[in-house]
Amino acid sequence: MRHRNGFTLIEIAIVLVIIGLLLGGGLNIKEMITAARVRNLAAQLDGVKISYLGFVDRYRAQPGDYANAAAAANIPGSPGNPTRGCTLANCGNGRIDDAVENESILAWHQLARAGFIIGSYDGIGAVPTPTNTPTNPFSGYLQIIYDNAYSDVAAPTNALNIKTGGNIPSPIIAELDRKTDDGLPETGALRFSAFGGSTPTCLTAAAPVQYNAAVDVKTCGASQLQ
């Protein structure tokens, strides 16, 4: 008697279960990648904040706003070069600002020289570059500064804030805001920011303004107010 070749119901069921697991696993992997990127950004912002607070506690001055002569004397390895320390009229005003000197650039140099962040940043230049500024995981430049370059439901006022830098996909920045704040780009501690080439297309046009997470805009960034 000849036997037919074929699949039993049990074998078909096993195949369907395997396919379901593979499809489900694919979705979970995507969610896991997004969650990991969000955690990475959140940890980076926390790291900058901790470094900033550590610097202020040790030197009783703001990084970048710390006078060049004092930095040369007190920060290990500081070159004592006037182009790498605060020297002019706004020096020592208690704010990291770029009104006269580029203190937001100098801040990374002084934080690195003092051992609060990893890297070697020369503190030279008026705009962020790979030699003077650290980047986020998407190659956007970070910034710590006292300014009003962030979104607000009203007119923003000057405040110390840490900027994520640009090049971040809109779903990632939206999830970061949901995980760490209120999920809205114009309120709370985390706000949308146009710094670093971040574009208005990262937000919806209709009120109330939301992150444009459904479109996956890859040129977004935010500011974390301190």
C-alpha positions as CSV (number, residue, x, y, z in Angstrom):
1,M,0.0,0.0,0.0
2,R,1.4,3.4,-1.0
3,H,1.6,6.2,1.6
4,R,0.7,9.8,0.6
5,N,3.3,12.5,1.2
6,G,2.0,15.6,2.9
7,F,1.7,17.7,6.0
8,T,-0.3,16.7,9.0
9,L,-2.5,19.2,10.8
10,I,0.0,19.3,13.7
11,E,2.9,20.1,11.3
12,I,0.9,22.9,9.7
13,A,0.0,24.3,13.1
14,I,3.7,24.2,14.1
15,V,4.7,26.1,10.9
16,L,2.0,28.7,11.5
17,V,3.1,29.2,15.1
18,I,6.7,29.7,13.9
19,I,5.7,32.2,11.3
20,G,3.7,34.1,13.9
21,L,6.6,34.2,16.3
22,L,8.9,35.5,13.5
23,L,6.5,38.2,12.5
24,G,5.9,39.2,16.2
25,G,9.6,39.1,16.9
26,G,10.3,41.4,14.0
27,L,7.9,44.0,15.4
28,N,9.4,43.6,18.9
29,I,12.9,44.1,17.5
30,K,11.8,47.4,16.0
31,E,10.3,48.5,19.2
32,M,13.3,47.4,21.2
33,I,15.6,49.4,18.9
34,T,13.5,52.5,19.3
35,A,13.4,52.0,23.1
36,A,17.2,51.6,23.2
37,R,17.7,54.8,21.2
38,V,15.4,56.7,23.5
39,R,17.2,55.4,26.6
40,N,20.5,56.4,25.0
41,L,19.4,60.0,24.4
42,A,17.9,60.3,27.9
43,A,21.1,58.9,29.4
44,Q,23.2,61.4,27.4
45,L,21.1,64.3,28.6
46,D,21.4,63.1,32.2
47,G,25.1,62.7,31.8
48,V,25.6,66.3,30.6
49,K,23.5,67.6,33.4
50,I,25.5,65.6,36.0
51,S,28.7,66.8,34.5
52,Y,27.5,70.4,34.6
53,L,26.5,70.1,38.2
54,G,29.8,68.5,39.1
55,F,31.7,71.3,37.5
56,V,29.7,74.0,39.2
57,D,30.1,72.2,42.6
58,R,33.9,71.9,42.2
59,Y,34.7,75.3,40.7
60,R,31.8,77.5,41.8
61,A,31.6,78.6,38.2
62,Q,29.8,77.7,35.0
63,P,31.7,75.7,32.4
64,G,32.5,78.0,29.5
65,D,31.9,81.0,31.7
66,Y,34.9,80.1,33.9
67,A,37.6,82.8,33.6
68,N,40.7,81.8,31.5
69,A,43.2,82.6,34.2
70,A,41.3,80.6,36.8
71,A,40.8,77.7,34.4
72,A,44.5,77.7,33.5
73,A,45.4,77.5,37.2
74,N,42.7,75.1,38.5
75,I,41.7,72.7,35.7
76,P,44.3,69.9,35.1
77,G,45.7,70.1,31.6
78,S,44.1,73.4,30.8
79,P,46.3,75.1,28.1
80,G,45.8,78.6,29.5
81,N,45.2,79.9,26.0
82,P,43.0,83.0,25.8
83,T,41.1,81.4,22.9
84,R,40.2,78.5,25.1
85,G,38.8,80.3,28.2
86,C,36.5,83.1,29.0
87,T,38.3,86.4,28.9
88,L,36.0,89.3,27.9
89,A,33.2,91.4,29.4
90,N,30.6,88.8,29.9
91,C,33.0,86.4,31.5
92,G,31.9,85.2,35.0
93,N,28.3,86.5,34.7
94,G,27.0,83.2,35.8
95,R,25.5,82.2,32.5
96,I,26.8,80.0,29.6
97,D,26.0,82.4,26.8
98,D,27.4,83.3,23.4
99,A,26.6,87.1,23.6
100,V,30.3,88.1,23.5
101,E,32.4,84.9,23.5
102,N,31.4,81.4,22.4
103,E,30.9,80.0,25.9
104,S,28.7,77.1,24.7
105,I,31.8,75.9,22.7
106,L,34.2,76.6,25.6
107,A,32.0,74.7,28.0
108,W,32.8,71.3,26.4
109,H,36.5,72.1,26.5
110,Q,36.4,72.9,30.2
111,L,34.2,70.0,31.1
112,A,36.5,67.6,29.2
113,R,39.7,69.0,30.7
114,A,38.2,68.8,34.2
115,G,37.4,65.2,33.6
116,F,33.6,65.5,33.7
117,I,33.0,64.2,30.2
118,I,34.9,61.8,28.0
119,G,36.6,63.3,24.9
120,S,39.0,65.9,23.7
121,Y,37.5,69.2,22.7
122,D,39.6,72.2,21.8
123,G,37.2,75.0,22.7
124,I,38.0,76.8,19.5
125,G,35.5,78.1,17.0
126,A,32.2,79.9,16.7
127,V,30.1,77.0,15.5
128,P,30.0,73.3,16.6
129,T,32.5,71.0,14.9
130,P,33.8,67.5,15.6
131,T,36.8,69.0,17.3
132,N,35.0,71.3,19.7
133,T,31.6,69.6,20.4
134,P,30.3,66.1,21.3
135,T,27.4,64.6,19.2
136,N,24.3,62.6,19.8
137,P,23.9,59.1,18.4
138,F,22.6,60.6,15.1
139,S,25.6,62.9,14.7
140,G,23.8,66.0,15.8
141,Y,25.8,68.4,17.9
142,L,24.9,68.8,21.6
143,Q,24.7,72.2,23.3
144,I,24.5,73.5,26.8
145,I,23.6,77.2,26.9
146,Y,21.6,79.9,28.5
147,D,19.2,81.1,25.7
148,N,15.6,81.0,24.5
149,A,16.0,78.8,21.4
150,Y,13.2,76.4,22.2
151,S,9.5,76.1,21.6
152,D,6.9,77.5,24.0
153,V,3.2,78.1,23.9
154,A,4.0,81.6,24.8
155,A,7.2,83.6,24.1
156,P,10.1,81.6,25.4
157,T,12.4,83.3,28.0
158,N,16.1,82.7,28.5
159,A,16.9,79.6,30.5
160,L,19.7,77.2,31.0
161,N,19.0,74.2,28.7
162,I,20.7,71.2,27.2
163,K,20.0,70.7,23.5
164,T,20.0,67.2,22.0
165,G,21.2,68.4,18.7
166,G,19.5,67.7,15.4
167,N,19.3,64.7,13.0
168,I,17.0,62.8,15.4
169,P,13.9,61.0,13.8
170,S,10.6,62.5,14.9
171,P,9.3,59.2,16.4
172,I,12.4,59.0,18.6
173,I,12.2,62.6,19.8
174,A,8.4,62.2,20.4
175,E,9.0,59.0,22.5
176,L,11.8,60.7,24.4
177,D,9.4,63.4,25.4
178,R,6.7,60.9,26.4
179,K,9.2,58.9,28.5
180,T,10.9,61.8,30.2
181,D,8.3,64.6,30.2
182,D,4.7,65.4,29.1
183,G,5.0,64.3,25.5
184,L,4.3,67.8,24.2
185,P,6.8,69.9,22.2
186,E,5.9,73.3,23.6
187,T,5.4,72.6,27.3
188,G,7.2,70.9,30.2
189,A,10.9,70.4,30.7
190,L,11.6,68.9,27.2
191,R,10.7,71.2,24.3
192,F,11.3,71.1,20.6
193,S,14.3,73.2,19.5
194,A,15.3,74.4,16.0
195,F,19.0,74.2,17.0
196,G,21.3,72.1,14.9
197,G,19.2,72.2,11.7
198,S,16.0,70.8,13.3
199,T,13.1,71.7,11.0
200,P,9.5,72.8,11.6
201,T,8.3,69.7,9.8
202,C,9.1,67.8,13.0
203,L,5.9,69.3,14.4
204,T,2.3,69.2,13.2
205,A,0.8,72.4,11.8
206,A,-2.6,72.2,13.5
207,A,-3.2,73.2,17.1
208,P,-2.5,71.8,19.6
209,V,1.0,71.3,18.2
210,Q,2.3,67.8,18.4
211,Y,5.4,65.9,17.3
212,N,5.0,64.7,13.7
213,A,5.8,61.2,14.7
214,A,3.8,59.5,12.0
215,V,5.9,60.9,9.2
216,D,9.4,59.9,10.5
217,V,11.1,63.3,9.9
218,K,14.8,62.8,10.4
219,T,15.8,66.3,11.2
220,C,14.5,66.9,14.7
221,G,15.9,68.0,18.1
222,A,14.9,69.2,21.5
223,S,15.9,71.3,24.5
224,Q,15.8,70.0,28.1
225,L,15.2,73.0,30.4
226,Q,17.2,73.0,33.6
